[in-house]
Amino acid sequence: MRKPIILFCVIELALLTLTACKPKNHITQDELLRRTQELFDSVATGDQTPWKKYFAEDCMYFDEKGTNLNKAALVANITPLPAGYSGSIKLGNAQSHIERNVAILSYDMDEKETIFGQELTARYHATDTWMRRHGEWQIVAGQVLRYYGDPAPGKVDTAKFAAYLGTYELAPGNVQTISTDGKLLYRQRGERPKDLLIPETTGIFFRKGVEGRILFRYADNGKVDALIDRRNNEDVVWRKIK
């Protein structure tokens, strides 16, 4: 009758050993979100405390402009909003991958800002990598991207459309045509469907959902001689041929 007792003791000891080996200080997605929301709630007031607490000393952080910030620069950016300004950032659409000492949190940020009564909005997507070191979870790397948004359509002088109409060439055999129905302006590359050119202001247009601008360049003689496809402040020039 002693064998079952011994076997039971062995199993109990094994269970205790496994329990002791389980990782401590496990973190959940909800807790990561809570901490991240705490970070962004502190931005408007300029409270640097959570940024000092939750970011590792050797962190790498890339903002929506692509700037690489270390912890000192990141914390220094957290200052109170100027008088007349207010705002908030709310998190959503979170996803996470948590394993042992590493946790990756990806989420959207919906920003609302009020500047002397005028309402502004922006949307971002961020991914943070948290690591557990010496029993503490901190962000060691983060990156923010901004969702593209079309500018507000502006007014345009449709009488100027006549100057834009014609065929523009990028290279032999690679052309696009600008046309109008009298109220709207269109561009068409080869046999592709027409794209609506939405005016931002007279002479500057954009396409829905496409980052960049379409501009028309005037030569010294006062006539349009080129279409400029501007992307990230770099120009692709299409020469007007007819």
C-alpha positions as CSV (number, residue, x, y, z in Angstrom):
1,M,0.0,0.0,0.0
2,R,3.0,2.3,0.2
3,K,3.5,2.6,-3.6
4,P,0.3,4.6,-4.3
5,I,1.3,7.1,-1.6
6,I,4.8,7.4,-3.0
7,L,3.4,7.8,-6.5
8,F,1.0,10.5,-5.3
9,C,3.8,12.4,-3.6
10,V,5.9,12.3,-6.8
11,I,3.0,13.6,-8.9
12,E,2.3,16.4,-6.4
13,L,6.0,17.4,-6.4
14,A,6.0,17.5,-10.2
15,L,3.0,19.7,-10.3
16,L,4.5,22.1,-7.8
17,T,7.7,22.2,-9.8
18,L,5.8,23.0,-13.0
19,T,3.9,25.7,-11.3
20,A,7.1,27.2,-10.0
21,C,8.5,27.2,-13.5
22,K,5.6,29.1,-15.0
23,P,6.6,32.6,-16.1
24,K,5.8,35.3,-13.6
25,N,4.5,38.8,-14.4
26,H,2.5,37.6,-17.4
27,I,0.8,40.5,-19.2
28,T,-2.5,40.6,-21.1
29,Q,-3.7,42.5,-24.1
30,D,-6.1,44.4,-21.9
31,E,-3.3,45.5,-19.6
32,L,-1.1,46.6,-22.6
33,L,-4.0,48.6,-23.9
34,R,-4.6,50.2,-20.5
35,R,-1.0,51.3,-20.3
36,T,-0.9,52.5,-23.8
37,Q,-4.1,54.6,-23.3
38,E,-2.5,56.0,-20.2
39,L,0.4,57.2,-22.3
40,F,-1.8,59.0,-24.8
41,D,-4.1,60.4,-22.1
42,S,-1.1,62.2,-20.7
43,V,-0.2,63.9,-24.0
44,A,-2.6,66.9,-23.7
45,T,-1.5,67.8,-20.2
46,G,2.2,67.1,-21.0
47,D,2.6,64.6,-18.2
48,Q,5.8,62.8,-18.9
49,T,5.5,60.3,-16.0
50,P,4.0,57.3,-18.0
51,W,6.4,57.8,-20.9
52,K,9.4,57.6,-18.5
53,K,7.8,54.6,-16.8
54,Y,6.7,52.5,-19.8
55,F,9.6,53.1,-22.3
56,A,12.9,51.3,-21.9
57,E,16.1,53.4,-21.7
58,D,17.3,51.9,-24.9
59,C,14.1,52.1,-26.9
60,M,13.7,53.0,-30.6
61,Y,10.6,54.9,-31.6
62,F,9.7,56.0,-35.1
63,D,6.9,58.6,-35.4
64,E,4.5,59.1,-38.3
65,K,7.1,61.4,-40.0
66,G,9.8,58.7,-39.9
67,T,11.8,60.5,-37.2
68,N,13.9,58.1,-35.0
69,L,13.5,59.1,-31.4
70,N,15.4,57.8,-28.4
71,K,13.8,57.9,-25.0
72,A,15.2,61.3,-24.1
73,A,13.9,62.9,-27.3
74,L,10.5,61.1,-27.0
75,V,9.9,62.2,-23.5
76,A,11.0,65.7,-24.3
77,N,8.3,65.9,-26.9
78,I,5.6,65.5,-24.3
79,T,4.6,69.0,-23.3
80,P,1.3,70.6,-22.5
81,L,-0.8,71.8,-25.5
82,P,-0.8,75.6,-26.0
83,A,-3.6,77.8,-24.8
84,G,-6.6,77.4,-27.0
85,Y,-5.7,73.9,-28.0
86,S,-7.3,70.6,-26.6
87,G,-7.4,67.1,-27.8
88,S,-7.7,63.4,-27.1
89,I,-6.5,60.1,-28.6
90,K,-8.6,56.9,-28.3
91,L,-7.3,53.4,-29.2
92,G,-9.1,50.7,-31.2
93,N,-8.8,47.7,-33.4
94,A,-6.1,46.2,-31.2
95,Q,-4.3,43.0,-31.9
96,S,-1.5,41.4,-29.9
97,H,1.0,38.5,-29.9
98,I,2.3,37.7,-26.4
99,E,4.9,35.0,-25.8
100,R,7.2,34.6,-22.8
101,N,9.1,37.9,-22.4
102,V,7.9,39.6,-25.5
103,A,4.5,41.2,-26.3
104,I,3.6,42.9,-29.6
105,L,0.6,45.3,-29.6
106,S,-0.8,46.8,-32.8
107,Y,-3.7,49.3,-32.7
108,D,-5.4,52.3,-34.3
109,M,-5.4,55.8,-32.8
110,D,-8.2,58.1,-33.4
111,E,-7.1,61.7,-32.7
112,K,-9.4,64.6,-32.1
113,E,-8.0,68.1,-31.7
114,T,-9.7,71.4,-31.1
115,I,-7.8,74.6,-32.1
116,F,-9.7,77.7,-30.9
117,G,-13.0,76.1,-31.6
118,Q,-12.0,74.4,-34.9
119,E,-12.3,70.6,-34.9
120,L,-9.6,68.5,-36.5
121,T,-9.3,64.7,-36.8
122,A,-6.5,62.3,-37.8
123,R,-6.1,58.5,-37.8
124,Y,-2.9,56.6,-37.1
125,H,-1.8,53.0,-36.7
126,A,1.0,52.0,-34.3
127,T,2.8,48.8,-33.3
128,D,4.7,48.6,-30.1
129,T,7.1,45.8,-28.9
130,W,7.1,45.3,-25.1
131,M,9.8,43.3,-23.3
132,R,9.9,41.9,-19.8
133,R,13.2,42.7,-18.2
134,H,14.0,42.3,-14.5
135,G,10.3,41.7,-13.9
136,E,9.2,44.9,-15.7
137,W,7.3,45.3,-19.0
138,Q,8.5,48.2,-21.1
139,I,8.4,49.3,-24.7
140,V,11.6,48.7,-26.5
141,A,10.4,49.6,-30.0
142,G,7.5,51.5,-31.5
143,Q,6.4,52.7,-34.9
144,V,3.5,55.0,-36.0
145,L,2.0,55.3,-39.4
146,R,-0.6,57.8,-40.5
147,Y,-3.6,56.7,-42.5
148,Y,-3.9,58.7,-45.7
149,G,-6.9,61.1,-46.0
150,D,-8.0,63.0,-49.0
151,P,-7.9,66.8,-48.7
152,A,-11.2,68.7,-48.7
153,P,-12.3,69.5,-52.3
154,G,-12.0,73.2,-53.2
155,K,-13.6,75.5,-55.7
156,V,-12.2,75.7,-59.2
157,D,-12.6,78.0,-62.1
158,T,-14.0,75.6,-64.8
159,A,-13.2,78.2,-67.4
160,K,-9.5,77.2,-67.0
161,F,-10.2,73.6,-68.0
162,A,-9.7,74.4,-71.6
163,A,-6.0,75.2,-71.0
164,Y,-5.5,71.8,-69.4
165,L,-7.1,69.7,-72.1
166,G,-4.9,67.6,-74.4
167,T,-2.4,64.8,-74.6
168,Y,0.7,64.5,-72.3
169,E,3.6,62.2,-72.9
170,L,6.0,60.7,-70.4
171,A,7.9,58.7,-72.9
172,P,7.2,57.5,-76.5
173,G,4.1,55.4,-76.4
174,N,3.3,56.3,-72.8
175,V,0.7,59.1,-72.8
176,Q,-2.3,60.3,-70.9
177,T,-5.2,62.5,-71.9
178,I,-7.0,65.2,-70.0
179,S,-10.7,65.7,-70.8
180,T,-13.7,67.4,-69.4
181,D,-17.5,67.2,-69.5
182,G,-17.7,71.0,-68.7
183,K,-18.0,70.6,-65.0
184,L,-15.5,67.9,-64.0
185,L,-11.9,67.1,-65.2
186,Y,-10.7,63.7,-66.0
187,R,-7.4,62.0,-66.9
188,Q,-7.0,58.7,-68.8
189,R,-3.8,56.7,-69.3
190,G,-4.0,54.6,-72.5
191,E,-7.0,52.3,-72.5
192,R,-7.5,52.4,-68.7
193,P,-10.7,53.8,-67.2
194,K,-10.9,57.6,-66.7
195,D,-9.8,59.0,-63.3
196,L,-11.7,61.9,-61.8
197,L,-9.4,64.8,-60.9
198,I,-10.8,66.5,-57.8
199,P,-9.8,70.1,-57.4
200,E,-8.0,71.2,-54.3
201,T,-7.8,74.7,-55.7
202,T,-7.5,76.0,-59.2
203,G,-4.6,74.3,-61.0
204,I,-4.1,71.7,-58.3
205,F,-6.0,68.4,-58.3
206,F,-6.0,65.0,-56.5
207,R,-7.4,61.6,-57.1
208,K,-9.6,59.9,-54.5
209,G,-7.6,57.7,-52.2
210,V,-4.3,58.4,-53.9
211,E,-1.6,60.4,-52.1
212,G,-0.1,63.1,-54.3
213,R,-1.2,66.0,-56.5
214,I,-1.7,66.7,-60.2
215,L,-0.6,70.2,-61.3
216,F,-0.5,72.0,-64.6
217,R,2.6,73.9,-65.5
218,Y,2.5,77.1,-67.5
219,A,5.3,78.1,-69.9
220,D,6.6,81.6,-70.3
221,N,4.1,82.1,-73.2
222,G,1.3,81.7,-70.8
223,K,0.2,78.3,-72.1
224,V,0.2,74.9,-70.3
225,D,3.2,72.9,-71.4
226,A,3.3,70.1,-68.9
227,L,1.3,68.0,-66.4
228,I,3.2,67.4,-63.1
229,D,2.4,64.2,-61.1
230,R,3.8,65.2,-57.6
231,R,4.4,62.4,-55.2
232,N,6.1,62.9,-51.8
233,N,7.4,66.3,-53.1
234,E,9.0,64.7,-56.1
235,D,7.7,65.4,-59.6
236,V,7.1,63.2,-62.6
237,V,6.7,65.5,-65.6
238,W,4.5,64.7,-68.5
239,R,5.2,67.0,-71.5
240,K,2.1,68.3,-73.4
241,I,2.3,67.2,-77.0
242,K,-1.0,68.3,-78.4
